[in-house]
Amino acid sequence: MMFLAYSFQLTVRIHFNYSMMVMMNMPLVPVPADRPPCPGAVLDVGANSTIVVARRLDWTIREQAVTMGAYFFGTLVSTLPGGVYSSRGYERSIMLWCVTITAATLALVPVAFVQYDSWVAVTLLRFLQGCAFGPTGSCGGTLAGKIIPKTNRILYSTFMFSGTMFGGFFGHLYSGLVIPKVSHDGSYWTLSVVGFLWVAVWATMIHLTPYDSDLNGIPMSVSFISTAWTVILRSMPFVSLLNASFGFGFLYSFVTTGIPIYTANVLGGSVIKNGIPVSMTWLIGWMTSLIAGISAASLTNVSTVTKTTVTKMYVGIVLIGSPIMLFGVMVAGCHESYVKTFTKMSVILLGFERSSIRINSMDLCPGYVGSLIAMCDIFYSMGNIIDLVVVRSLFSDTMNWCVTFQVTIIVSIACSILFLLFGSSLQQCWDQRYIRP
């Protein structure tokens, strides 16, 4: 059920990106750019698109950037309190409300688009969806720490969190099929129904179902400040994890939103209809994340290979390997086959994050895993915000793709260095000392 929840919420996020591109008269980036379209390239986004929508909107580039970034402002607001309280035993209730809010706001988005033509209303709905997504990582980590045996934690938690990669696959596929061939507004309402179905199953079968846990003896506390942040934030392994989370957020935002816009503006084509072939790349990325989890679980049972070594290797693949692929995209220019190959590889390599950065908090501190994942998600959201809001606003008049690529590559690789030096998968001493709030 957690896998399905992550898949649903990432589908919602990606679907909104496609929706924005088809609803606007002006694309998400302006035509003036340091890289002109390749010979014969025809942009098929917004006013140029043949896809039928109820109406097209004249929002400025800055308004679109704020609307896109509002999601991550929402995650910043809700991630930490939701994560702390998930560690106190409220993870299933929080998860119930998160998906409920996502499903409810999803049904209202086409109304705000078409009936009111209000970027403020759509931004508010996106903000609420971000608030709903913020605590979900912490809830999943808390549940995994409670019910998954330590020996199987890497494998099963990787599968659970890989729902985000599967959501990437399904989001591209769903948008590429439903928006042009069925209905733009109906695509929102269908997803909303799917969300409410998940809520109904969770509420009736899982929400109040008791389960065995080694942590059940810990009394639930509603004290927000009882978490030992002064000790936790002095831990170099955790500080390096926060740094890696920021770099991954910046990288992930550019790969999922910047690259599709770049290929549309430089290589041309229909962004919406390209969602179908792009979805296959995400499907391979999802399978890669599962293979990485299985490999990590197997390698850590070998005496010569430690869990820390495997984790660092995976982080290097994500934060160094994927940016190298982006460098290939940048220098490939108008060689379409090379651009597509490097783009696919940059997405596929992201799959190694699920069994490294995402689950590292469970290794460091099972007792406070919800709080730690929440703090990591804050840094992840900050990376997304800087890419979506700051960079897009900075280049709102003329897009400088070369600088954007270079900044993404440098930031991602730089954020990997601290983790490669100080990262760890060993349970920290402060976990035992501060296991009880």
QUIQUIGI-V35287 format. One record per backbone hydrogen bond with DSSP energy under -1.0 kcal/mol. CO is the residue of the C=O (numbers start at 1). NH is the residue of the N-H. E is the energy in kcal/mol with one decimal. If there is no record, write none. Layout:
co = [CO | CO]
nh = [NH | NH]
e = [E | E]
This chain:
co = [1 | 2 | 3 | 4 | 5 | 6 | 7 | 8 | 9 | 10 | 11 | 12 | 13 | 14 | 15 | 16 | 17 | 18 | 19 | 20 | 21 | 23 | 32 | 38 | 42 | 45 | 46 | 57 | 60 | 61 | 62 | 63 | 64 | 65 | 66 | 69 | 70 | 71 | 72 | 73 | 74 | 75 | 78 | 79 | 80 | 81 | 82 | 83 | 85 | 86 | 90 | 91 | 92 | 93 | 94 | 95 | 96 | 97 | 98 | 99 | 100 | 101 | 102 | 103 | 108 | 109 | 110 | 111 | 111 | 112 | 118 | 119 | 120 | 121 | 122 | 123 | 124 | 125 | 126 | 127 | 128 | 129 | 130 | 133 | 135 | 136 | 137 | 138 | 139 | 140 | 141 | 142 | 143 | 144 | 149 | 150 | 152 | 153 | 154 | 155 | 156 | 157 | 158 | 160 | 161 | 162 | 163 | 164 | 165 | 166 | 167 | 168 | 169 | 170 | 171 | 172 | 173 | 174 | 175 | 177 | 178 | 178 | 183 | 185 | 186 | 187 | 188 | 189 | 190 | 191 | 192 | 193 | 194 | 195 | 196 | 197 | 198 | 199 | 200 | 201 | 202 | 202 | 206 | 213 | 215 | 227 | 228 | 229 | 231 | 232 | 235 | 236 | 237 | 238 | 239 | 240 | 241 | 242 | 243 | 244 | 245 | 246 | 247 | 248 | 249 | 250 | 251 | 252 | 253 | 254 | 257 | 258 | 259 | 260 | 261 | 262 | 263 | 266 | 269 | 270 | 272 | 273 | 274 | 275 | 278 | 279 | 280 | 281 | 282 | 283 | 284 | 285 | 286 | 287 | 288 | 289 | 290 | 291 | 292 | 293 | 294 | 295 | 296 | 298 | 299 | 302 | 306 | 307 | 308 | 309 | 310 | 311 | 312 | 313 | 314 | 315 | 316 | 316 | 317 | 320 | 321 | 322 | 323 | 324 | 325 | 326 | 327 | 328 | 332 | 334 | 335 | 336 | 337 | 338 | 339 | 340 | 341 | 342 | 343 | 344 | 345 | 347 | 348 | 349 | 350 | 353 | 353 | 356 | 360 | 361 | 364 | 368 | 369 | 370 | 371 | 372 | 373 | 374 | 375 | 376 | 377 | 378 | 379 | 380 | 381 | 382 | 383 | 384 | 385 | 385 | 386 | 389 | 390 | 391 | 393 | 399 | 400 | 401 | 402 | 403 | 404 | 405 | 406 | 407 | 408 | 409 | 410 | 411 | 416 | 417 | 418 | 419 | 428 | 429 | 430]
nh = [5 | 6 | 7 | 8 | 9 | 10 | 11 | 12 | 13 | 14 | 15 | 16 | 17 | 18 | 19 | 20 | 21 | 22 | 23 | 24 | 46 | 57 | 399 | 41 | 269 | 48 | 49 | 25 | 64 | 65 | 66 | 67 | 68 | 69 | 70 | 73 | 74 | 75 | 76 | 77 | 78 | 79 | 82 | 83 | 84 | 85 | 86 | 87 | 90 | 89 | 94 | 95 | 96 | 97 | 98 | 99 | 100 | 101 | 102 | 103 | 104 | 105 | 106 | 107 | 112 | 113 | 114 | 115 | 116 | 118 | 122 | 123 | 124 | 125 | 126 | 127 | 128 | 129 | 130 | 131 | 132 | 133 | 134 | 136 | 139 | 140 | 141 | 142 | 143 | 144 | 145 | 146 | 147 | 148 | 152 | 153 | 156 | 157 | 158 | 159 | 160 | 161 | 162 | 163 | 164 | 166 | 167 | 168 | 169 | 170 | 171 | 172 | 173 | 174 | 175 | 176 | 177 | 178 | 179 | 181 | 182 | 183 | 187 | 189 | 190 | 191 | 192 | 193 | 194 | 195 | 196 | 197 | 198 | 199 | 200 | 201 | 202 | 203 | 204 | 205 | 206 | 207 | 209 | 216 | 218 | 229 | 232 | 233 | 234 | 235 | 239 | 240 | 241 | 242 | 243 | 244 | 245 | 246 | 247 | 248 | 249 | 250 | 251 | 252 | 253 | 254 | 255 | 256 | 257 | 259 | 261 | 262 | 263 | 264 | 265 | 266 | 267 | 38 | 44 | 274 | 275 | 276 | 278 | 279 | 282 | 283 | 284 | 285 | 286 | 287 | 288 | 289 | 290 | 291 | 292 | 293 | 294 | 295 | 296 | 297 | 298 | 299 | 300 | 301 | 302 | 305 | 310 | 311 | 312 | 313 | 314 | 315 | 316 | 317 | 318 | 319 | 320 | 321 | 322 | 324 | 325 | 326 | 327 | 328 | 329 | 330 | 331 | 332 | 335 | 336 | 339 | 340 | 341 | 342 | 343 | 344 | 345 | 346 | 347 | 348 | 349 | 350 | 351 | 352 | 353 | 356 | 358 | 360 | 364 | 365 | 428 | 372 | 373 | 374 | 375 | 376 | 377 | 378 | 379 | 380 | 381 | 382 | 383 | 384 | 385 | 386 | 387 | 388 | 389 | 390 | 391 | 393 | 394 | 395 | 396 | 34 | 404 | 405 | 406 | 407 | 408 | 409 | 410 | 411 | 412 | 413 | 414 | 415 | 420 | 421 | 422 | 423 | 431 | 433 | 434]
e = [-2.1 | -2.5 | -2.2 | -2.6 | -2.5 | -2.2 | -2.0 | -2.2 | -1.9 | -2.4 | -2.6 | -1.8 | -1.2 | -1.8 | -2.3 | -2.6 | -1.6 | -1.6 | -1.8 | -1.3 | -1.0 | -2.8 | -1.9 | -2.5 | -3.0 | -1.8 | -2.0 | -2.9 | -2.2 | -2.3 | -2.5 | -2.3 | -2.5 | -2.4 | -1.6 | -1.5 | -2.1 | -1.5 | -1.7 | -1.5 | -2.0 | -2.4 | -2.2 | -2.5 | -2.6 | -2.3 | -1.6 | -1.5 | -1.6 | -1.3 | -2.4 | -2.2 | -1.8 | -2.0 | -2.3 | -2.0 | -1.8 | -2.6 | -2.0 | -2.6 | -2.3 | -2.6 | -1.8 | -1.3 | -2.2 | -2.4 | -2.8 | -1.6 | -1.2 | -1.6 | -2.0 | -2.2 | -2.2 | -2.1 | -2.5 | -2.5 | -2.3 | -2.2 | -2.2 | -2.3 | -2.0 | -1.8 | -2.1 | -1.3 | -2.3 | -2.4 | -2.4 | -2.6 | -2.4 | -2.5 | -2.5 | -1.4 | -2.5 | -2.0 | -1.5 | -1.0 | -2.3 | -2.1 | -1.8 | -1.8 | -2.2 | -2.7 | -1.7 | -1.4 | -1.8 | -2.3 | -2.4 | -1.6 | -1.8 | -3.0 | -2.9 | -1.8 | -2.2 | -3.3 | -2.2 | -2.5 | -1.7 | -3.0 | -1.2 | -1.3 | -2.5 | -1.0 | -1.2 | -1.6 | -2.5 | -1.5 | -2.2 | -2.0 | -2.0 | -2.2 | -2.1 | -2.0 | -1.9 | -2.1 | -2.2 | -2.1 | -2.7 | -2.8 | -1.8 | -2.3 | -1.7 | -3.3 | -1.2 | -1.1 | -1.6 | -2.3 | -2.5 | -2.9 | -1.3 | -1.7 | -2.6 | -2.7 | -1.3 | -2.3 | -2.1 | -2.1 | -2.3 | -2.1 | -2.0 | -2.4 | -2.3 | -2.2 | -2.4 | -3.4 | -2.1 | -1.6 | -2.5 | -2.4 | -2.0 | -2.4 | -1.2 | -2.6 | -2.8 | -1.7 | -2.4 | -2.6 | -1.7 | -3.2 | -1.6 | -1.7 | -1.6 | -1.2 | -2.2 | -1.7 | -1.4 | -2.0 | -2.1 | -2.2 | -2.4 | -2.3 | -2.4 | -2.0 | -1.8 | -2.5 | -2.8 | -2.0 | -2.5 | -2.8 | -2.6 | -2.4 | -1.9 | -3.2 | -2.1 | -1.1 | -1.6 | -1.5 | -1.9 | -2.5 | -2.6 | -2.3 | -2.3 | -2.4 | -2.3 | -1.9 | -2.0 | -3.0 | -1.7 | -1.7 | -1.1 | -1.7 | -1.6 | -1.7 | -2.1 | -1.7 | -1.8 | -2.3 | -2.2 | -1.4 | -1.9 | -1.5 | -2.5 | -2.5 | -2.0 | -2.7 | -2.3 | -2.3 | -2.1 | -2.1 | -1.6 | -2.6 | -2.3 | -1.0 | -1.7 | -1.4 | -2.0 | -1.7 | -2.1 | -1.0 | -2.0 | -2.4 | -2.6 | -2.3 | -2.6 | -1.8 | -2.0 | -2.3 | -2.6 | -1.6 | -1.6 | -2.3 | -2.6 | -2.1 | -1.8 | -1.7 | -2.7 | -2.3 | -1.6 | -3.0 | -3.0 | -1.2 | -2.5 | -2.1 | -2.4 | -2.0 | -1.3 | -2.3 | -1.9 | -2.8 | -2.3 | -2.8 | -2.2 | -2.4 | -2.6 | -2.9 | -2.1 | -2.1 | -2.6 | -2.2 | -2.4 | -1.5 | -2.8 | -2.6 | -1.4 | -1.6 | -1.8]
